[in-house]
Amino acid sequence: MPLPVPGRAVPRYVLYGEPARTADPGFLHMEPLAARSALHGWEIAPHRHDGLHQLFWVRAGGGTAWLDQTRHDFAGPALVIAPPETVHAFAWSTQSEGWVLTLAQGYLARIGQDCEPEVAAAFNAGRVLPAAAQAPAIEAALAGLDEELRYGAPCMATAAAALVRLLLVATARLAPAETEPTPPGGAIWQRWRAALEAGFRTHHAVAEIAAPLAVTRGRLDTICRRHAGRSAQQMLHDRIVLEAQRDLLYTGLTVAEIAHDLGFADPAYFSRFFLRETGATPGTYRRNRGS
């Protein structure tokens, strides 16, 4: 496990080491894997990105990736996917080669609008995928994307979007998603997820978070269960727990500080909440998962 991040929170960057800022909705950046990793001794400390997906193509080498609570030991060829807000860290083999692609959440959403659901969602889950079966397609798409971004030929934006779509397709073929029809209530579902992400630290009642949605609680619960198999309240608890787990694993914050940052006035109540949701106290979780 990487050492906890000193200070009050896991660092947020646009690109690793660069101060956080609101990225342009069309943000698209590509660089060789070694460009930053070699500068940092092939170890990338825990960090996260606001509104940005990252795709790591590892054609050779490999190493260890930490994606939120999960450690992955892997060798290339492989794809590592880190969606927005996912805390991720790496210990790379010095022989590692490949690319790092960073895309704005809005850009990726537009690219996926006319795609099959499993293609549009291919970069939405943090995971490490053995990629030998799609290595030629991935390598060709990334080589083409590098050329487009490097030289800026006419119609570059259209060509780049087409190549990103090919990457989505290759990823979906490595790990096909369920092909069931998309449940109804998609617009409300997306608005609820955005409201949940914006409000989970300050509001622990579904009614407060969902107020701008103008939807009944029963309707919201039905939509949440169709899309996630969880009620709205369960989703809120899951999101609070996930953030607490990130802080326990990747920061040196005390339990009281984590409780305060997550909107709990009483650290003891937070500890009971965490125990009820996970089966372990915050201290026990930190000791067991950090060893």
C-alpha positions as CSV (number, residue, x, y, z in Angstrom):
1,M,0.0,0.0,0.0
2,P,1.4,3.5,-0.8
3,L,2.2,5.7,2.1
4,P,-0.7,7.9,3.2
5,V,-0.8,11.4,1.7
6,P,0.4,14.0,4.2
7,G,-2.0,17.0,4.7
8,R,-5.7,17.2,4.8
9,A,-6.8,15.4,1.7
10,V,-5.7,13.3,-1.3
11,P,-4.3,15.7,-3.9
12,R,-6.4,16.7,-6.8
13,Y,-4.6,17.3,-10.1
14,V,-5.5,18.1,-13.7
15,L,-2.4,16.1,-14.8
16,Y,-0.2,14.5,-12.2
17,G,1.7,17.2,-10.3
18,E,-0.2,20.0,-11.9
19,P,-2.6,22.0,-9.6
20,A,-6.3,21.2,-9.8
21,R,-8.4,23.5,-12.0
22,T,-11.6,23.1,-13.9
23,A,-10.7,21.4,-17.1
24,D,-12.2,22.5,-20.4
25,P,-15.2,20.4,-21.4
26,G,-13.3,19.3,-24.5
27,F,-10.1,18.5,-22.6
28,L,-8.1,15.7,-24.3
29,H,-4.5,15.0,-23.5
30,M,-2.1,12.2,-24.3
31,E,1.5,11.5,-23.3
32,P,3.9,8.6,-23.1
33,L,3.6,6.6,-19.8
34,A,7.3,7.3,-19.0
35,A,6.9,11.1,-19.4
36,R,5.8,11.6,-15.7
37,S,6.4,8.2,-14.2
38,A,10.2,8.2,-14.9
39,L,10.5,11.7,-13.4
40,H,9.0,10.4,-10.2
41,G,11.1,7.2,-9.9
42,W,8.3,5.1,-11.5
43,E,6.1,5.6,-8.4
44,I,3.0,7.7,-8.6
45,A,1.5,8.7,-5.2
46,P,-2.2,8.5,-4.5
47,H,-4.2,11.3,-6.2
48,R,-7.5,12.0,-8.0
49,H,-8.9,14.0,-10.8
50,D,-12.1,16.1,-10.9
51,G,-14.2,15.5,-14.0
52,L,-11.5,13.6,-15.9
53,H,-11.2,10.0,-17.0
54,Q,-7.7,8.5,-17.4
55,L,-6.8,5.5,-19.5
56,F,-3.3,3.9,-19.1
57,W,-2.2,1.7,-22.0
58,V,0.6,-0.6,-20.8
59,R,2.0,-2.3,-23.9
60,A,5.1,-3.7,-22.0
61,G,6.2,-3.9,-18.4
62,G,3.5,-3.6,-15.7
63,G,3.5,-3.2,-12.0
64,T,1.0,-2.5,-9.3
65,A,-2.0,-0.2,-9.4
66,W,-4.2,0.9,-6.5
67,L,-7.7,1.9,-7.5
68,D,-9.6,3.1,-4.5
69,Q,-9.6,0.1,-2.1
70,T,-8.3,-2.5,-4.6
71,R,-4.7,-3.5,-5.4
72,H,-4.0,-4.9,-8.9
73,D,-0.7,-6.6,-9.8
74,F,-0.5,-6.9,-13.6
75,A,1.7,-7.2,-16.6
76,G,1.3,-5.7,-20.1
77,P,-0.4,-5.6,-22.4
78,A,-3.1,-4.2,-20.2
79,L,-5.5,-1.3,-19.8
80,V,-5.9,0.5,-16.5
81,I,-9.0,2.7,-16.2
82,A,-9.4,5.4,-13.6
83,P,-12.7,7.3,-13.7
84,P,-13.2,10.7,-12.2
85,E,-12.7,11.0,-8.4
86,T,-11.1,7.5,-8.2
87,V,-8.1,7.6,-6.0
88,H,-5.3,5.9,-7.9
89,A,-1.6,5.2,-7.4
90,F,1.1,3.2,-9.2
91,A,4.4,1.4,-8.7
92,W,5.6,0.8,-12.2
93,S,8.2,-1.5,-13.5
94,T,11.0,0.5,-15.0
95,Q,10.6,-1.4,-18.2
96,S,7.0,-0.1,-18.6
97,E,6.0,1.4,-21.9
98,G,2.7,2.8,-23.1
99,W,0.5,5.9,-23.1
100,V,-1.6,7.9,-20.7
101,L,-4.8,9.3,-22.1
102,T,-6.8,11.9,-20.1
103,L,-10.3,12.9,-21.2
104,A,-12.9,15.3,-19.8
105,Q,-16.1,13.7,-18.6
106,G,-18.2,15.9,-20.8
107,Y,-16.1,15.1,-23.9
108,L,-16.4,11.4,-23.3
109,A,-20.2,11.7,-22.7
110,R,-20.6,13.4,-26.1
111,I,-18.4,10.8,-27.8
112,G,-20.5,8.0,-26.4
113,Q,-23.9,9.5,-27.2
114,D,-24.6,7.4,-30.3
115,C,-22.8,4.3,-29.2
116,E,-24.2,1.1,-27.7
117,P,-24.6,1.4,-23.9
118,E,-21.7,-1.0,-23.1
119,V,-19.4,1.1,-25.4
120,A,-20.5,4.4,-23.9
121,A,-19.8,3.1,-20.4
122,A,-16.5,1.4,-21.1
123,F,-14.4,3.9,-19.2
124,N,-16.8,4.4,-16.3
125,A,-15.5,1.7,-14.0
126,G,-12.1,1.6,-12.4
127,R,-10.4,-1.7,-13.4
128,V,-7.3,-3.3,-14.9
129,L,-8.0,-5.4,-18.0
130,P,-5.6,-7.9,-19.6
131,A,-5.6,-6.6,-23.2
132,A,-3.7,-9.0,-25.4
133,A,-6.9,-9.7,-27.4
134,Q,-7.3,-6.1,-28.4
135,A,-3.7,-4.9,-28.3
136,P,-3.3,-4.3,-32.1
137,A,-6.6,-2.2,-32.2
138,I,-5.6,-0.2,-29.1
139,E,-2.1,0.4,-30.3
140,A,-3.3,1.5,-33.7
141,A,-5.9,3.9,-32.2
142,L,-3.5,5.5,-29.8
143,A,-0.8,5.9,-32.4
144,G,-3.3,7.6,-34.7
145,L,-4.5,9.8,-31.8
146,D,-1.0,10.8,-31.0
147,E,-0.4,11.8,-34.6
148,E,-3.7,13.8,-34.8
149,L,-2.9,15.7,-31.5
150,R,0.7,16.3,-32.4
151,Y,0.3,17.7,-35.9
152,G,-3.2,19.2,-35.8
153,A,-4.2,18.4,-39.4
154,P,-7.6,19.7,-40.8
155,C,-10.6,18.0,-39.2
156,M,-8.5,16.9,-36.3
157,A,-11.4,17.1,-33.8
158,T,-13.5,14.7,-35.9
159,A,-10.6,12.3,-36.4
160,A,-9.7,12.3,-32.7
161,A,-13.3,11.6,-31.7
162,A,-13.4,8.7,-34.0
163,L,-10.2,7.2,-32.6
164,V,-11.5,7.6,-29.0
165,R,-14.6,5.7,-30.0
166,L,-12.4,2.9,-31.3
167,L,-10.7,2.8,-27.9
168,L,-14.1,2.6,-26.2
169,V,-15.1,-0.3,-28.5
170,A,-11.8,-2.1,-27.8
171,T,-12.3,-1.7,-24.1
172,A,-15.9,-2.9,-24.3
173,R,-14.8,-6.0,-26.2
174,L,-12.3,-6.8,-23.5
175,A,-15.0,-6.7,-20.8
176,P,-18.4,-6.8,-22.3
177,A,-21.1,-5.1,-20.2
178,E,-24.6,-6.5,-19.7
179,T,-26.7,-6.0,-22.8
180,E,-30.0,-5.5,-21.1
181,P,-32.0,-2.5,-22.2
182,T,-31.3,0.7,-20.4
183,P,-33.9,1.1,-17.6
184,P,-36.4,4.0,-17.9
185,G,-35.8,7.2,-15.9
186,G,-32.4,7.8,-17.3
187,A,-32.5,11.6,-17.2
188,I,-33.6,11.6,-13.5
189,W,-30.9,9.0,-12.8
190,Q,-28.2,11.2,-14.2
191,R,-29.4,14.2,-12.3
192,W,-29.6,12.2,-9.1
193,R,-26.0,11.0,-9.5
194,A,-24.8,14.5,-10.0
195,A,-26.7,15.9,-7.1
196,L,-25.5,13.0,-4.9
197,E,-21.9,13.7,-5.8
198,A,-22.3,17.4,-5.1
199,G,-24.2,17.0,-1.8
200,F,-23.1,13.9,0.0
201,R,-20.7,15.7,2.3
202,T,-23.1,18.3,3.6
203,H,-26.5,16.6,3.4
204,H,-27.2,13.1,4.8
205,A,-30.9,13.1,4.0
206,V,-32.0,12.1,0.6
207,A,-34.8,14.7,0.6
208,E,-32.3,17.5,0.9
209,I,-30.1,16.2,-1.9
210,A,-33.0,15.3,-4.2
211,A,-35.0,18.5,-3.7
212,P,-34.0,20.2,-7.0
213,L,-35.0,17.1,-8.9
214,A,-38.7,17.6,-8.2
215,V,-39.4,13.9,-8.1
216,T,-41.2,11.9,-5.4
217,R,-39.1,9.7,-3.1
218,G,-40.9,6.6,-4.3
219,R,-40.2,7.4,-7.9
220,L,-36.5,8.1,-7.1
221,D,-36.1,4.8,-5.2
222,T,-37.6,2.9,-8.1
223,I,-35.2,4.5,-10.5
224,C,-32.2,3.9,-8.3
225,R,-33.1,0.2,-7.8
226,R,-33.5,-0.2,-11.6
227,H,-30.1,1.3,-12.3
228,A,-28.1,0.3,-9.3
229,G,-30.0,-2.2,-7.3
230,R,-30.0,0.1,-4.3
231,S,-32.4,2.6,-2.8
232,A,-31.5,6.3,-2.9
233,Q,-30.7,6.2,0.9
234,Q,-28.4,3.1,0.4
235,M,-26.7,4.9,-2.5
236,L,-26.1,8.0,-0.2
237,H,-24.6,5.7,2.5
238,D,-22.5,3.9,-0.1
239,R,-21.0,7.2,-1.3
240,I,-20.2,8.4,2.2
241,V,-18.5,5.1,3.0
242,L,-16.5,5.2,-0.2
243,E,-15.1,8.6,0.6
244,A,-14.4,7.6,4.2
245,Q,-12.5,4.5,2.9
246,R,-10.5,6.6,0.6
247,D,-9.4,8.9,3.4
248,L,-8.7,6.1,5.8
249,L,-6.5,4.4,3.2
250,Y,-4.7,7.3,1.5
251,T,-4.4,10.1,4.0
252,G,-3.1,10.7,7.5
253,L,-6.4,12.3,8.6
254,T,-7.7,11.2,12.0
255,V,-11.1,9.6,12.3
256,A,-12.4,12.8,13.9
257,E,-11.1,14.9,11.0
258,I,-12.6,12.4,8.4
259,A,-15.9,12.5,10.3
260,H,-15.9,16.4,10.2
261,D,-15.1,16.5,6.5
262,L,-18.0,14.2,5.8
263,G,-20.5,16.3,7.7
264,F,-20.7,14.3,11.0
265,A,-20.8,16.5,14.1
266,D,-20.0,13.6,16.3
267,P,-17.0,11.3,15.5
268,A,-18.5,8.6,17.7
269,Y,-21.7,8.6,15.6
270,F,-19.6,8.5,12.4
271,S,-17.7,5.4,13.8
272,R,-21.0,3.7,14.5
273,F,-22.3,4.5,11.1
274,F,-19.1,3.1,9.4
275,L,-19.3,0.0,11.6
276,R,-22.9,-0.6,10.6
277,E,-22.2,-0.2,6.9
278,T,-18.9,-2.1,6.6
279,G,-18.7,-4.4,9.6
280,A,-15.5,-2.8,10.9
281,T,-14.7,0.3,12.9
282,P,-12.7,3.0,11.0
283,G,-9.6,2.2,13.0
284,T,-9.8,-1.5,12.3
285,Y,-10.5,-0.9,8.6
286,R,-7.4,1.3,8.3
287,R,-5.2,-1.2,10.1
288,N,-6.4,-4.2,8.2
289,R,-6.4,-2.6,4.7
290,G,-3.2,-0.6,5.1
291,S,-1.1,-3.6,6.1
